[in-house]
Amino acid sequence: MVGQDTLDYYRDWLGYRRWFLRVPGVQACVTVEGQQRLSTALGYADEPAGTPLTERHLFRIASHSKTFTAVLVLRLVEQGRLRLDDPVGAHLPALAGSAVANTTLRELLSHGGGVIRDSEDGDFWQLSRPYPDRDELLRIAAEPSAAVLPRNERFKYSNIAYGLLGQVIEQVTGSTFEQVARSEILEPLRLADTGPDLPPERQGEFAAGHSALSYATERTVIGHVHTAALGSATGFFSTATELASFYSALLPGDDQLPGDRQPSGDDQLPGDRQPSGDDQLPGDRRLLGEDSLRQLRHRMWDIKDAEYGYGLGVSLNRVGEHELFGHGGGFPGHITRTLACPKRRTVVSVLTNAVDGPAEPLAMALFKLMDLAASADHQPAPTGARFTGRFATLWGVQDVALLDGRLFGLNPTGAGPTDDPVALEVVDDTTLKMISGPGTGSVGELARYEFAPDGAIRSVRGTSGLTMRPFQPPA
């Protein structure tokens, strides 16, 4: 279980990193056992306009959409309406005779079908033309150029593949992708701020997207657009709170139907309707049965190295002792990441509103802090809270943080908050001792605090005997 002091520091660190990296806005949520433990919004929804970001602002979550689509496919498999080894051409006659037609739904879900990523004209990602509609999507998939690699040769990411899965869902159900997503996922989990594409009536609720600083000195605002037939690949919107709820509902657990059995025909409501929001509480694990959840998380491919893999609509990551699943998303102006840890029953979702937003390292940082706290071999500090804070010298910034009751010196300007941590022990009411850390630091030396009469920290003489003073960046 993650300690509240660790979550408090994580929130504070997110705020500093947002400012340090000049990211317009960061929205984040952490749940444990399906219960919200942290929710925050930092910075701006629209930086040029100075509009503060709130926890209710909507974000384009892009490829998170693939997990929603995978869940819909697996629900149809559980209902006996699809098989994972069905060739996509069996459901989409427009692909008959094409090289992609024999690609199975499993191969499309796992990015193992060798299908072209975005078409030979992907400028819809730069908003210079509309995203493909159904007819264009099927034309792209039917072209000989769509089969870029042999099936099952390697992992090859494809938005076109997930666009086709959306069309299969529509073909099998006789309903629109949006209708199916709402009845099968959004209503059962009561996700009122999540949907499969841009709703015109809610555009004013979205955080603005912002351009990157890698090619300009100032950011510009990027507008929101519809994703048409690629909604099942990249169209969804949500909040950090609702994404954390969704991925919490995909954690394995023992709160399934009795005996962890799959829902049978006798369990269905009239018309084969799945339980609605009135039939189940948020957090129920009835989106998928346990077998389907295992298939979702089963590693189909390694990506880069053993630290990164892919299942069926979920990415798989290892951070320290944590085996994680989730997804990221990159939409014009929004970069997002959600990670779920089955062992710790913890989910973190971090949403940023800039093309260069560092959502993945911001999300991973929580699990790194949890690992550091769990691996600490020095004693908890009952009076440690009085020593905590952020301090600056000519040479940089250092944090003194309390993680699960233990004190650490951390560098908030580093790529990760736990790079080269310094373990700290309380000597007396005004003194800490640096008991471990990098050999180039001041291991074995003391950090002496000067407190004001009200208990506020005036200064700390710490590493290298330098005087550090409290520092907080401007809002």
N, C-alpha and C positions, 0 to 999 in steps of 0.2 A: 504494500500500500504506500503510495506516495504521500509524504508528510505535507502539511499545510505550509510550513515554512519553506519547503522546496518549491511549492507552487507560487508562493508569494515572491520568491526570488526570481523564478522563471518569468512571471509577469513583469517584474521590474527590468529584468534583462532584455525582454522583448522591446520594452519602451526605449531602452538605451540603444539597442541595435537598430531600431527603426530610425532614430535620430542620427546615429553614427553613419549609417549607410544611406541616409537621405531618401528613405522610402516614404512615399506619400502617406500610406495608411497600412495598418496591420490589424486584422480581426482574428481572434483566437479563442478556442474553447478546449477544455480538457474534461473528459468524463472518466469516472472510475466505477466499475460495476453498473454502468448505465446512468449513474447519477452525476450531474454537473458539479464539478469542483472548482472550475475557473472559467470565466468568460470576460473578455476584455476587447476594447476597440481603441486603437491608438492612432493619433495623427489625423489625416484629412481624407474625407470622401472625395473632395475636389480640391486639390492643392492650390491652383491659381485663384479659385474663388474663396479659399479659406473656410470651406464647409467642414465642420468636425465630423469624423467618422463615428458611427454608433454601432452597437451590437446588432441592430436590426437592418442595417444597410445590406442590400443584396449584391452578390458577386457572381460573375460568370465563372463557373468551376470547370469548364472545358472537359478534359479527359476523365475527370471523376464520373462523367456520364457513362463511361464504359462499364463501371461497376453496376450502375443501375440497370444497364442493358443486359449484362450477364445474369443478374438476379432474375430479370424478367424471363430470359431464355430458360434458366434452370427451373423456374416455377412452371413454365409450360412443359418442360420435361417431366417434372413430378406429376403433372396432371395427365401425362400420356399423350400430349398433343404434339410433341416434338421428340426427336432423339438427337443426342449430341453428334452421332455419326451420320446424320442425314446430310446428303450433299445439298449445298445451297440452291443449286439449280432445280432440285425437286420442288422447291417452294416458290421460286422466282422463274417462271417460264421464259422471261425475256433474256435470261442468260443461257438458254439452250444452245448447245454447240460451242460455247465459249470455253476458253482455257480455265476460267474460274469456276465453271458450273459444278465440277466434281469436288471442289473444296468443301470440306465438312464444316458444320457449325462449330465443332470443337476446335478445328484449325483456325477458324476466323476469330473465335473468342480468345485463343491463346497467342494470336499473331504468328501462327505457324504456317499460314497458307501461302506465303510468298507474294501476297497481293500488294499492288502499288500503294504507296503511302497516301498521297493526296490528289493524284492525277498528274498529268504532264503540265497542267496550268493551275498551280496552287495559289494564285495571287488573291484568292478570296481571303487568305490569311493576312494579307496586307490591306484588306477592305477595298481593293480597287475593282472588284467585281463581286456579284452575289455568290453565296455558297450554292453548291449544286442542288437543284430540285430532284425529284424522283426520276424523271426522265433522263436528266443528265447523269445522275449517279449510275443508273443502269447502263447507259451508253459507255461510260468510263469503264465499268466492270466487264462489259462485253467485248471491249477492244483486246486484241492480242497482247498489247503492251501492258495490260493489267496484271498478267501473270509474270511478275518480274523475276522470281526465283522458283525453283522446284518446291513443291509442298514438303513441309517437314524437314527442310534442309537446315534452317536456322531461324532464330527469332527475327522477325521483320515487322516492325510496327506499322499499322495500317488503319487510317481513319475510314478509308473506303470500305474495308472489311466490316467495321462496326456500323457504317451506314447501311450495308446490306443486311446485317442482323436486324436493324430496325425495320427494314422492309419485310423481312421474314415474320417478325412479330405481328405486323399489321396484316399480312396475308393470312396467317393462321387464325388470328382472333377476329378478323373482320372489323376491327376498330382502329382508330388512329393510335399512333405510338403514344401520344399524350394521354389519351383516354386510358390506355392499358397501364401506363406508368402511374396514373393517379389512382386507379382502382386497385392495383396490385401492390403498390408500395407507399405512395404518398398519403393516401387516406388511412390505411391501416396503422401507419406510424404517426399520423397526425402532423405531417410536415407541411405546414401552411405556407412556408416561405421557400419552398423548393419546387422547381418545375423543369420541364424538358426543353424549353426555349424561351426567348424573350417575350414576355407578355406586354403588349403595348400600353395597357392601362396602368402598369407598375413601373414604367421607365424612370419615373421620378424617385423611386426608392433605391435605385442602383448606385453603388459607388462608381465614380467615374474611373475609366481606365486612363493610364498615363504612359507616355513613351519612355524610352530608356535614356540614360545619361551617357551611354557608350558612344553615341554619335551626335550629341548636342550638349550644350551647357545648361539648358533649361528643359524641363519636361513640358509636353503639350498633352492636352486631353484627347482621348480616343473615344469615339462614339460606340454605341452598342448596336449590333445588327443581328438579324435572324440567321440561323444556321440551316434552315430548310431540311433537306434529306439527311444532313449530317448531324441532326440533333441527337441521335442515338450514340454518336461518337464524341460530340463536343458541345452540345447545346445547353446543358443544364445550368441552372442558377440555384444558389442556396446561400445560407449563412454558415459560419463556423459552428454555431450551436446545432443546427439541424444536420449538418454533415457528421458531426460527432455522434448524434443520435442514430443516424442511418448506419454508420459503421459499427456502433455498439450492438445494433441488432444483427450483425453478422459475426459477432464473436461466438465461438463454440461455448457450450454450457450444458448444464443439466436441467435447464428449465424448459425443455422441449415438451411436446405432448407426452402423455404417459408412456414410459418405456422407451422414449426417444424414437417411437415408431413414426413412420411417415404418415401424413394425413391420407386417409383412404376416402373412397367415394362417400362413405357414411359420414365423414367429418365435414363434407362440403355443405355449404348453404345452397338453397334453391338456385338452379341455373348454373351450378359449378362456380358460384361467386365465392371468392376468398373472403375471410373475415374482414369486416370494415372497421373503421375507427371505433364504432360503437361496440364491436364484438371483442376487442382486445385492447389491452393497455399498451402505451408506448414502452418499448423495451422488450416486449414479447419476442421470442425467437421463432415466430411462425412465418417469417418471410421465406425461410428455407428449412428443410429438414437437415439433420446432422450429416447425412451422407452427402447432400448437395453442398453444404458448407465446407466439407473436407475437399470436395472436388474443386470448389472455388479457390481454395488456398493451396491446392496441390501444385508443386513446382513443375511446370511444363518446360521452362527454358531458363538457362542462366543468361544473364545480361552483364556484360563487362567482366564480372568475376562472381565468385560465390556469394558476395555481399548483396548482389542484386539479382532478382529473378522475376518470373512472371507466371501466374496461374491462369485462371479463367476470368478475365476482367479485373484482376487485382495485381498490383506489383507486390513483390516480396523483398523485404529488406532485413538485414541484420545490423543492429546497432549495439555493440558490446554484447551483453547477455540477452538481448531482446530479439526474438524472432517476430517480425512485424509484417502486416499486410495493409494494403490501402491503395491509394492512387494519388497522382498529381494531376495538375491541369495547367495548360498554357493557352490563354485566350488573348487576343489583342488588347493589352492593357491590364490583364489580371494573371497572376501566377499563384497557384494554390497547391496545398499538400495536406493530406490526411494520413495518419499512421495509427494502426491499431495493434495492441499487444495482447494476444490471447492469454499468456501466462499471468500478466499483471492486470488483465481486465481493464486496460487503460487505452483511451483513444485521445489523440490530439489532432486538431484541425487548425491550420494556419492559412489565412487568406491575405494576399497582398494585391494592391491595385496599381502595379507598374510592370512593364514588360520585363524589367530586370529585378523584380521582387524576389528575394531569397527565401521563398516559402519552405523549401525542403530543409536547408540547414536550421532554420528557425524551429521547425517541427521536431527534427531529430535531437535538438538540444535538450528537450525535456527528458528523453530517455538517457542521454549522457549524464545529466544531473542526477537522475535516479540511480544510475550505476555507480557514480562517484559516492553518493550518500550510502549506498548499500555496501560498498567495498571499504569504507572508512574503518580504520582500526584504532582510532583514538576515541577518547571518551566524550559523551555528550556534554555540552556546556549549559547548565541550567540558567546561567546569567548571560548567555552568549548574545542575546538580542541587543543588548546595550552597545555592543561593539560593531554592529553591522552598519554598512553604508557604502557609499561610492566616494572615492578619494582621488585627487589629482595632484600631480607634480609636474614640473617642466617636462618630464620624460613620458608622461602618459597617465593612464587611469587604472586604478585597481579597486576591485570590490572585496569587501569582507562580507561573506554570505553565510547564512545558517541553513544547512541542508539536513533534514531529519535530526535536528538537534546538535549537529556538529559544525564547527566553524572552519571555513576555508577562505584562503585568499585566491581570487579568480581574476582573470584578465578579460574584461568585457569587450575589448577591441580585437581579440583574436577570433579566428574562424569559428571556434567552438568554445563554449564557456568553461569546459573542463580541460583545456590544453594547459599542461604544466601547473596543476593546482598546488597550492601550499596549504598543508594541514596546520591548523592553529589550535593551541590549547590556552585556557585561561590560567594565568599565573596569580593575579589578584584583581582587584576592582578596576585597575587602570592599565593592566599589562597583559599582553598575549605573547606566546612563544611560538616561533615558526619551527615546527617539529619535523617537517618533511617538505620536499619540493625539489626543483632543479638545482643541481650543484652550482650553477652560475648565480644563484640567488643568495639569500641570507639565512640558510637553514641553521638552526640552533640559536639564532639571535632573537632579540626581543622587539616587540612593537609597543611603544608607550603612548597612551592616550591622554589628551588634556580635555576634560569635560567642563562645560559651563555649569553654574549652580542648578539649572533646570534639567541637567542630564544630557543636553545636546553636546555633540562632539565638536570641539573647536579645531583640533588637529591631531595627527598621529605621526609619530616619528617611527618609520618602519624600515622597509627594505633599503639597504645601503645607507641607513641612518638619515634618509631624506624625510623632510617634513611634508606630510600629505594633508590636504585640506578638503573638507566635504565639497562634493561637486554634484550638481544635477544639471543636465542640459536644459536649454530653454524649451518650453512646450512646443 
